[in-house]
Protein backbone atom coordinates (compact mmCIF):
# COMPACT_ATOMS: atom_id res chain seq x y z
CA UNK A 1 0.00 0.00 0.00
CA UNK A 2 1.34 3.44 -0.91
CA UNK A 3 2.30 5.66 2.03
CA UNK A 4 -0.20 8.42 1.10
CA UNK A 5 -3.06 5.95 0.67
CA UNK A 6 -2.20 4.26 3.96
CA UNK A 7 -2.21 7.60 5.79
CA UNK A 8 -5.60 8.51 4.32
CA UNK A 9 -7.00 5.09 5.24
CA UNK A 10 -5.81 5.56 8.83
CA UNK A 11 -7.33 9.06 9.00
CA UNK A 12 -10.71 7.84 7.74
CA UNK A 13 -10.73 4.87 10.14
CA UNK A 14 -9.64 7.06 13.05
CA UNK A 15 -12.49 9.50 12.31
CA UNK A 16 -15.00 6.64 12.61
CA UNK A 17 -13.44 5.26 15.80
CA UNK A 18 -13.11 8.68 17.47
CA UNK A 19 -16.73 9.47 16.58
CA UNK A 20 -18.02 6.16 17.98
CA UNK A 21 -15.75 5.79 21.03
CA UNK A 22 -14.60 9.32 21.84
CA UNK A 23 -10.96 10.31 22.23
CA UNK A 24 -10.44 8.49 25.52
CA UNK A 25 -12.26 5.34 24.42
CA UNK A 26 -10.45 5.08 21.10
CA UNK A 27 -7.22 3.09 21.04
CA UNK A 28 -4.53 2.95 18.38
CA UNK A 29 -5.00 -0.83 18.38
CA UNK A 30 -8.70 -0.42 17.48
CA UNK A 31 -7.87 2.23 14.85
CA UNK A 32 -5.25 -0.10 13.34
CA UNK A 33 -7.78 -2.94 13.17
CA UNK A 34 -10.43 -0.65 11.63
CA UNK A 35 -7.98 0.63 8.99
CA UNK A 36 -6.42 -2.76 8.21
CA UNK A 37 -2.87 -1.72 9.09
CA UNK A 38 -0.48 -2.52 11.91
CA UNK A 39 -0.32 -0.38 15.02
CA UNK A 40 3.28 0.38 14.05
CA UNK A 41 2.03 1.87 10.77
CA UNK A 42 -0.08 4.36 12.75
CA UNK A 43 3.00 5.49 14.69
CA UNK A 44 4.97 5.72 11.45
CA UNK A 45 2.55 8.41 10.27
CA UNK A 46 1.49 9.99 13.57
CA UNK A 47 3.54 10.68 16.70
CA UNK A 48 0.64 10.02 19.10
CA UNK A 49 -3.10 9.50 19.37
CA UNK A 50 -3.41 13.21 20.11
CA UNK A 51 -1.54 14.05 16.89
CA UNK A 52 -3.79 11.63 15.02
CA UNK A 53 -6.94 13.38 16.33
CA UNK A 54 -5.63 16.78 15.22
CA UNK A 55 -4.74 15.38 11.79
CA UNK A 56 -8.23 13.86 11.45
CA UNK A 57 -9.76 17.27 12.18
CA UNK A 58 -7.41 18.92 9.71
CA UNK A 59 -8.27 16.29 7.07
CA UNK A 60 -12.01 16.98 7.49
CA UNK A 61 -11.59 20.76 7.48
CA UNK A 62 -9.39 20.56 4.37
CA UNK A 63 -12.33 18.91 2.60
CA UNK A 64 -14.65 21.64 3.89
CA UNK A 65 -12.24 24.41 2.83
CA UNK A 66 -11.60 22.88 -0.60
CA UNK A 67 -8.77 24.41 -2.60
CA UNK A 68 -9.56 27.90 -1.34
CA UNK A 69 -10.70 29.19 -4.71
CA UNK A 70 -14.10 30.58 -5.57
CA UNK A 71 -15.23 31.63 -9.06
CA UNK A 72 -15.44 35.32 -8.15
CA UNK A 73 -13.82 38.12 -10.13
CA UNK A 74 -11.26 40.29 -8.36
CA UNK A 75 -12.96 43.38 -7.06
CA UNK A 76 -16.35 41.71 -6.55
CA UNK A 77 -18.49 43.42 -3.86
CA UNK A 78 -17.79 42.08 -0.37
CA UNK A 79 -21.48 41.14 -0.02
CA UNK A 80 -21.22 38.80 -3.04
CA UNK A 81 -18.01 37.25 -1.72
CA UNK A 82 -19.60 36.68 1.71
CA UNK A 83 -22.62 34.99 0.13
CA UNK A 84 -20.44 32.72 -2.01
CA UNK A 85 -18.27 31.81 1.00
CA UNK A 86 -21.37 30.99 3.05
CA UNK A 87 -22.87 28.81 0.31
CA UNK A 88 -19.60 27.00 -0.36
CA UNK A 89 -18.98 26.33 3.32
CA UNK A 90 -22.51 25.02 3.93
CA UNK A 91 -22.38 22.76 0.87
CA UNK A 92 -18.97 21.28 1.63
CA UNK A 93 -19.50 20.80 5.38
CA UNK A 94 -22.70 18.76 5.30
CA UNK A 95 -21.26 15.30 4.48
CA UNK A 96 -18.74 15.60 7.34
CA UNK A 97 -20.65 17.55 9.94
CA UNK A 98 -21.60 14.78 12.36
CA UNK A 99 -18.00 13.61 12.59
CA UNK A 100 -16.61 17.14 12.77
CA UNK A 101 -18.90 18.23 15.61
CA UNK A 102 -18.30 15.00 17.50
CA UNK A 103 -14.54 15.49 17.31
CA UNK A 104 -14.74 19.18 18.19
CA UNK A 105 -16.73 18.33 21.32
CA UNK A 106 -13.89 16.01 22.35
CA UNK A 107 -11.33 18.74 21.69
CA UNK A 108 -13.26 21.43 23.58
CA UNK A 109 -13.09 19.38 26.77
CA UNK A 110 -9.30 19.81 26.84
CA UNK A 111 -8.11 23.43 26.88
CA UNK A 112 -4.63 22.75 25.50
CA UNK A 113 -5.93 20.42 22.80
CA UNK A 114 -8.59 23.02 21.95
CA UNK A 115 -5.93 25.67 21.40
CA UNK A 116 -3.91 23.32 19.20
CA UNK A 117 -7.01 22.47 17.19
CA UNK A 118 -7.84 26.15 16.77
CA UNK A 119 -4.31 26.95 15.53
CA UNK A 120 -4.08 23.98 13.17
CA UNK A 121 -7.64 23.51 12.00
CA UNK A 122 -9.93 26.51 12.54
CA UNK A 123 -7.44 29.37 12.04
CA UNK A 124 -6.52 28.28 8.47
CA UNK A 125 -10.21 28.33 7.53
CA UNK A 126 -10.56 31.81 8.95
CA UNK A 127 -7.39 32.93 7.15
CA UNK A 128 -8.73 31.59 3.84
CA UNK A 129 -11.98 33.50 4.32
CA UNK A 130 -10.04 36.66 5.22
CA UNK A 131 -7.96 36.32 2.06
CA UNK A 132 -11.01 35.99 -0.18
CA UNK A 133 -12.86 38.82 1.54
CA UNK A 134 -9.79 41.09 1.33
CA UNK A 135 -9.91 40.76 -2.47
CA UNK A 136 -13.43 42.13 -2.54
CA UNK A 137 -14.18 45.79 -3.07
CA UNK A 138 -16.53 47.14 -0.40
CA UNK A 139 -19.63 48.65 -1.93
CA UNK A 140 -21.29 51.78 -0.59
CA UNK A 141 -23.46 49.91 1.95
CA UNK A 142 -20.61 47.88 3.43
CA UNK A 143 -17.77 50.37 3.34
CA UNK A 144 -15.03 49.66 5.85
CA UNK A 145 -16.10 46.36 7.47
CA UNK A 146 -13.57 44.64 9.70
CA UNK A 147 -12.89 41.68 7.41
CA UNK A 148 -11.08 39.76 10.15
CA UNK A 149 -14.27 39.89 12.18
CA UNK A 150 -16.43 39.04 9.15
CA UNK A 151 -14.36 35.90 8.55
CA UNK A 152 -14.77 34.81 12.17
CA UNK A 153 -18.50 35.51 12.17
CA UNK A 154 -18.91 33.39 9.04
CA UNK A 155 -17.03 30.54 10.72
CA UNK A 156 -18.94 30.86 14.01
CA UNK A 157 -22.36 31.08 12.35
CA UNK A 158 -21.56 28.03 10.23
CA UNK A 159 -20.50 25.98 13.24
CA UNK A 160 -23.51 27.20 15.22
CA UNK A 161 -25.94 26.18 12.48
CA UNK A 162 -24.26 22.78 12.24
CA UNK A 163 -24.63 22.35 15.99
CA UNK A 164 -28.34 23.24 15.88
CA UNK A 165 -28.86 20.74 13.09
CA UNK A 166 -27.18 17.97 15.08
CA UNK A 167 -29.37 18.84 18.09
CA UNK A 168 -32.47 18.24 15.96
CA UNK A 169 -33.53 21.75 14.89
CA UNK A 170 -35.88 21.04 11.96
CA UNK A 171 -35.79 24.60 10.56
CA UNK A 172 -32.00 24.52 10.27
CA UNK A 173 -32.07 20.94 8.95
CA UNK A 174 -34.43 22.02 6.18
CA UNK A 175 -32.42 25.17 5.40
CA UNK A 176 -29.17 23.22 5.08
CA UNK A 177 -30.73 21.25 2.22
CA UNK A 178 -30.79 24.48 0.20
CA UNK A 179 -27.35 26.16 0.56
CA UNK A 180 -28.30 28.97 -1.84
CA UNK A 181 -31.33 29.96 0.25
CA UNK A 182 -29.43 29.70 3.52
CA UNK A 183 -26.50 31.75 2.17
CA UNK A 184 -28.93 34.45 1.02
CA UNK A 185 -30.57 34.57 4.47
CA UNK A 186 -27.17 34.79 6.21
CA UNK A 187 -26.08 37.55 3.84
CA UNK A 188 -29.29 39.56 4.35
CA UNK A 189 -29.04 39.35 8.13
CA UNK A 190 -25.37 40.27 8.11
CA UNK A 191 -25.52 43.15 5.62
CA UNK A 192 -29.08 44.46 5.96
CA UNK A 193 -29.89 43.54 9.53
CA UNK A 194 -33.42 42.75 10.56
CA UNK A 195 -34.80 46.29 10.45
CA UNK A 196 -36.61 45.94 7.10
CA UNK A 197 -38.25 42.66 8.00
CA UNK A 198 -39.28 43.85 11.43
CA UNK A 199 -40.52 47.20 10.19
CA UNK A 200 -37.67 49.26 11.57
CA UNK A 201 -36.01 52.15 9.83
C-alpha positions in Angstrom: 0.0 0.0 0.0 1.3 3.4 -0.9 2.3 5.7 2.0 -0.2 8.4 1.1 -3.1 5.9 0.7 -2.2 4.3 4.0 -2.2 7.6 5.8 -5.6 8.5 4.3 -7.0 5.1 5.2 -5.8 5.6 8.8 -7.3 9.1 9.0 -10.7 7.8 7.7 -10.7 4.9 10.1 -9.6 7.1 13.0 -12.5 9.5 12.3 -15.0 6.6 12.6 -13.4 5.3 15.8 -13.1 8.7 17.5 -16.7 9.5 16.6 -18.0 6.2 18.0 -15.8 5.8 21.0 -14.6 9.3 21.8 -11.0 10.3 22.2 -10.4 8.5 25.5 -12.3 5.3 24.4 -10.4 5.1 21.1 -7.2 3.1 21.0 -4.5 3.0 18.4 -5.0 -0.8 18.4 -8.7 -0.4 17.5 -7.9 2.2 14.9 -5.2 -0.1 13.3 -7.8 -2.9 13.2 -10.4 -0.6 11.6 -8.0 0.6 9.0 -6.4 -2.8 8.2 -2.9 -1.7 9.1 -0.5 -2.5 11.9 -0.3 -0.4 15.0 3.3 0.4 14.1 2.0 1.9 10.8 -0.1 4.4 12.8 3.0 5.5 14.7 5.0 5.7 11.5 2.5 8.4 10.3 1.5 10.0 13.6 3.5 10.7 16.7 0.6 10.0 19.1 -3.1 9.5 19.4 -3.4 13.2 20.1 -1.5 14.1 16.9 -3.8 11.6 15.0 -6.9 13.4 16.3 -5.6 16.8 15.2 -4.7 15.4 11.8 -8.2 13.9 11.4 -9.8 17.3 12.2 -7.4 18.9 9.7 -8.3 16.3 7.1 -12.0 17.0 7.5 -11.6 20.8 7.5 -9.4 20.6 4.4 -12.3 18.9 2.6 -14.6 21.6 3.9 -12.2 24.4 2.8 -11.6 22.9 -0.6 -8.8 24.4 -2.6 -9.6 27.9 -1.3 -10.7 29.2 -4.7 -14.1 30.6 -5.6 -15.2 31.6 -9.1 -15.4 35.3 -8.1 -13.8 38.1 -10.1 -11.3 40.3 -8.4 -13.0 43.4 -7.1 -16.4 41.7 -6.5 -18.5 43.4 -3.9 -17.8 42.1 -0.4 -21.5 41.1 0.0 -21.2 38.8 -3.0 -18.0 37.2 -1.7 -19.6 36.7 1.7 -22.6 35.0 0.1 -20.4 32.7 -2.0 -18.3 31.8 1.0 -21.4 31.0 3.1 -22.9 28.8 0.3 -19.6 27.0 -0.4 -19.0 26.3 3.3 -22.5 25.0 3.9 -22.4 22.8 0.9 -19.0 21.3 1.6 -19.5 20.8 5.4 -22.7 18.8 5.3 -21.3 15.3 4.5 -18.7 15.6 7.3 -20.6 17.6 9.9 -21.6 14.8 12.4 -18.0 13.6 12.6 -16.6 17.1 12.8 -18.9 18.2 15.6 -18.3 15.0 17.5 -14.5 15.5 17.3 -14.7 19.2 18.2 -16.7 18.3 21.3 -13.9 16.0 22.3 -11.3 18.7 21.7 -13.3 21.4 23.6 -13.1 19.4 26.8 -9.3 19.8 26.8 -8.1 23.4 26.9 -4.6 22.8 25.5 -5.9 20.4 22.8 -8.6 23.0 22.0 -5.9 25.7 21.4 -3.9 23.3 19.2 -7.0 22.5 17.2 -7.8 26.2 16.8 -4.3 26.9 15.5 -4.1 24.0 13.2 -7.6 23.5 12.0 -9.9 26.5 12.5 -7.4 29.4 12.0 -6.5 28.3 8.5 -10.2 28.3 7.5 -10.6 31.8 9.0 -7.4 32.9 7.2 -8.7 31.6 3.8 -12.0 33.5 4.3 -10.0 36.7 5.2 -8.0 36.3 2.1 -11.0 36.0 -0.2 -12.9 38.8 1.5 -9.8 41.1 1.3 -9.9 40.8 -2.5 -13.4 42.1 -2.5 -14.2 45.8 -3.1 -16.5 47.1 -0.4 -19.6 48.6 -1.9 -21.3 51.8 -0.6 -23.5 49.9 1.9 -20.6 47.9 3.4 -17.8 50.4 3.3 -15.0 49.7 5.9 -16.1 46.4 7.5 -13.6 44.6 9.7 -12.9 41.7 7.4 -11.1 39.8 10.1 -14.3 39.9 12.2 -16.4 39.0 9.2 -14.4 35.9 8.5 -14.8 34.8 12.2 -18.5 35.5 12.2 -18.9 33.4 9.0 -17.0 30.5 10.7 -18.9 30.9 14.0 -22.4 31.1 12.3 -21.6 28.0 10.2 -20.5 26.0 13.2 -23.5 27.2 15.2 -25.9 26.2 12.5 -24.3 22.8 12.2 -24.6 22.4 16.0 -28.3 23.2 15.9 -28.9 20.7 13.1 -27.2 18.0 15.1 -29.4 18.8 18.1 -32.5 18.2 16.0 -33.5 21.7 14.9 -35.9 21.0 12.0 -35.8 24.6 10.6 -32.0 24.5 10.3 -32.1 20.9 8.9 -34.4 22.0 6.2 -32.4 25.2 5.4 -29.2 23.2 5.1 -30.7 21.2 2.2 -30.8 24.5 0.2 -27.4 26.2 0.6 -28.3 29.0 -1.8 -31.3 30.0 0.2 -29.4 29.7 3.5 -26.5 31.8 2.2 -28.9 34.5 1.0 -30.6 34.6 4.5 -27.2 34.8 6.2 -26.1 37.6 3.8 -29.3 39.6 4.3 -29.0 39.3 8.1 -25.4 40.3 8.1 -25.5 43.1 5.6 -29.1 44.5 6.0 -29.9 43.5 9.5 -33.4 42.7 10.6 -34.8 46.3 10.4 -36.6 45.9 7.1 -38.3 42.7 8.0 -39.3 43.8 11.4 -40.5 47.2 10.2 -37.7 49.3 11.6 -36.0 52.2 9.8 
